[in-house]
């Protein structure tokens, strides 16, 4: 899997990000992402009202792990 290099505006160092931001960096489909979350391959999500978010730190760690396995 080839990853887009995250820049400061695409993926913040800390905080929470929406799925659209993650998919701009990790090129997979929404359904593949959700399947990976369900299986535990991808970070768990957090709900705030009706919105779903992920910790930016968890997504950055996933990117590091994907890079190491390539």
Secondary structure, DSSP 8 states (H G I E B T S, - for coil): -------TTTS-SSSEE-HHHHHHHS---HHHHHHHHHHTSS---EEETTEEEEEHHHHHHHHHHHHHH-
